Amino acid sequence: MLAALLCWLDARQRGLRIRLRLEDVDTTRCTPEFADDMRAALHWFGFDWDDEAIQSHQRKAHEAALDRLARAGLLYPCRCSRAQIRRSALPAADGGFRYPGTCRKRPLTANGWRDTNEALRLRLPAGRIEISDESGLDLSQNPLDAMGDPVLLRRDGTFAYHLAVVVDDAEDGISRIVRGRDLASSTAIHRVLQRALGLPEPVMRHHLLLLEEDGDKLAKLHGAVGWHSLKRHVAADALCGLLAHVAGLTDDDAPRTPRELLADFDWDRVEARDQVMRWTGDRLVHLGPAPKAPQPCG
């Protein structure tokens, strides 16, 4: 909810339109019921939005992007499994494992990318890409060394996050992206795709994360404390007030609605450090700033 709150405040204060994108290309995880539940959670918290976009409706645009990348010689088929990549033990900037480039020299067949039942990867250029976001966070990275060639189309025919989100941002006319620092390491890959496809490059701003005591994102608690659990124990304005205070927007954690925060919203007040939270079973407790400073993208 913190990411949604900061994004909503940023857009509404600037008078920008807010588009709720329902990212449903992974049909094994995303169902109409899941989308309805997300809408209900956002309404409960106090958010509104101007329109919606359904990611799966953009399939033709995703396919056209792959066509363009294939013509540029930037796609190749990959038969490597996740287990094989893990065994390479090459750390990636996002905390996972970097693809070692095993299939990098394999070409597409004469019939193109549609004539394969293997995953498709993007052949990243060598070299460092200089990027900084609006907050001053250095997003510069050599994505080939830091992340490795990303999958754009999974072997089951599902479009991967990197391709879908870049194409959708352009199709939806997105000019600003506000998101958590956990996604910062993906920015250089997105810039490569935007430039290869001739797409606009939105302004980026990355913000603090809420963490568990062991350092994992608080979002990983969703199985134990989803919004239904929160609703049973915490009023929406009380949760909003707590999150606003944890983020540095207010001097106390008194209940507030998102709209009540609009007048005084200022990014200069937003806390730069990640914050540690604990769910006790009936309340969310703020334990203070995380001990580690934000890490560069690599």
C-alpha positions, -999 to 999 in steps of 0.1 A, spaced: 0 0 0 29 24 6 40 22 -31 4 29 -42 1 58 -17 32 75 -29 23 70 -66 -13 83 -60 -1 114 -41 25 122 -67 1 119 -96 -29 136 -80 -8 166 -67 5 171 -103 -29 169 -118 -20 138 -138 -43 110 -148 -39 77 -130 -43 44 -149 -48 12 -130 -30 -14 -150 -41 -50 -144 -11 -71 -152 -26 -104 -161 -4 -120 -188 5 -147 -163 -28 -165 -164 -17 -191 -138 -15 -164 -112 -39 -137 -124 -76 -143 -125 -106 -119 -128 -113 -127 -91 -78 -115 -82 -83 -83 -102 -116 -76 -84 -100 -82 -50 -72 -57 -59 -98 -31 -69 -116 -37 -36 -84 -33 -16 -76 0 -33 -111 14 -29 -110 4 8 -78 23 14 -92 54 -2 -77 55 -37 -94 64 -70 -82 63 -106 -92 76 -139 -92 45 -161 -79 10 -164 -57 -10 -188 -58 -48 -191 -23 -60 -199 -34 -91 -218 -53 -69 -242 -19 -56 -255 -8 -89 -270 -6 -75 -305 17 -47 -293 39 -72 -274 42 -93 -305 50 -63 -327 78 -54 -303 93 -89 -306 91 -86 -344 111 -54 -343 137 -68 -319 140 -99 -341 146 -78 -372 174 -60 -353 190 -93 -344 184 -88 -306 165 -120 -299 177 -156 -294 161 -188 -283 172 -203 -249 168 -238 -237 184 -233 -203 164 -242 -172 163 -222 -140 182 -250 -122 210 -247 -147 212 -209 -143 213 -213 -105 241 -238 -108 262 -212 -126 261 -193 -93 266 -159 -109 250 -132 -87 227 -107 -103 220 -71 -91 184 -80 -81 195 -107 -57 189 -136 -81 212 -153 -105 226 -138 -137 222 -156 -169 257 -168 -181 250 -165 -218 250 -202 -226 227 -199 -256 237 -163 -266 251 -173 -300 221 -194 -311 201 -177 -339 164 -177 -345 151 -201 -371 145 -189 -406 108 -187 -397 114 -163 -369 106 -161 -332 71 -176 -336 87 -209 -348 101 -219 -314 89 -235 -282 119 -223 -262 122 -191 -242 134 -159 -260 161 -137 -245 172 -102 -253 208 -99 -265 219 -69 -243 247 -46 -255 280 -44 -237 288 -13 -218 275 9 -190 242 29 -193 242 61 -173 208 68 -156 197 87 -126 162 90 -113 144 121 -100 154 114 -64 191 114 -73 194 76 -70 222 64 -93 206 38 -116 237 35 -139 245 -1 -147 261 -24 -172 230 -46 -175 248 -74 -193 273 -78 -164 248 -70 -136 217 -89 -147 225 -109 -179 203 -113 -209 166 -112 -197 138 -135 -209 112 -116 -229 90 -145 -239 87 -176 -217 86 -211 -232 48 -213 -224 42 -183 -246 37 -158 -217 53 -124 -222 78 -116 -195 77 -85 -172 105 -66 -189 89 -66 -223 53 -62 -212 58 -33 -189 80 -13 -213 55 -18 -242 26 -10 -220 41 22 -206 44 35 -241 10 23 -252 -6 38 -221 13 71 -225 30 68 -191 52 99 -184 61 92 -148 69 59 -129 70 59 -91 80 26 -76 100 9 -49 138 6 -49 135 -32 -53 128 -26 -90 156 -1 -95 180 -28 -109 156 -34 -138 158 2 -151 188 -2 -173 172 -32 -191 141 -11 -196 162 17 -211 178 -8 -235 144 -20 -246 129 16 -249 158 27 -271 158 -5 -292 121 0 -298 122 37 -302 99 43 -272 97 73 -248 117 71 -216 95 80 -186 108 100 -156 117 76 -129 114 79 -91 123 51 -67 113 52 -30 119 34 3 108 -1 10 90 -16 40 110 -46 53 105 -74 77 130 -78 105 150 -104 84 154 -79 56 128 -93 32 102 -71 17 71 -67 39 51 -77 7 62 -112 12 39 -114 42 9 -112 19 0 -148 26 -3 -140 63 -14 -104 63 -33 -95 31 -56 -66 31 -85 -88 44 -65 -94 76 -56 -58 79 -92 -48 74 -103 -70 103 -79 -53 127 -71 -18 113 -92 9 99 -82 22 65 -74 57 77 -54 44 106 -33 23 82 -29 53 59 -18 75 88 7 50 100 23 45 65 24 83 60 43 87 93 67 59 85 74 74 52 82 108 68 52 126 54 36 135 88 49 142 123 25 117 139 6 85 129 -29 100 135 -55 85 111 -57 102 77 -70 95 43 -49 98 11 -68 129 1 -60 146 34 -23 141 27 -24 158 -7 -20 194 3 12 189 22 28 161 0 64 168 -7 90 144 -19 117 162 1 100 150 32 99 113 22 123 92 42 152 79 21 160 49 43 140 16 42 119 10 72 114 -21 93 79 -33 102 64 -61 123 30 -77 120 19 -89 155 -12 -107 144 -35 -78 150 -14 -46 144 14 -33 122 43 -19 143 71 4 130 105 -7 144 126 21 128 149 24 99 167 -5 83 204 -8 93 216 -10 57 217 20 33 202 16 -2 226 -3 -26 235 9 -61 222 -9 -91 256 -24 -101 
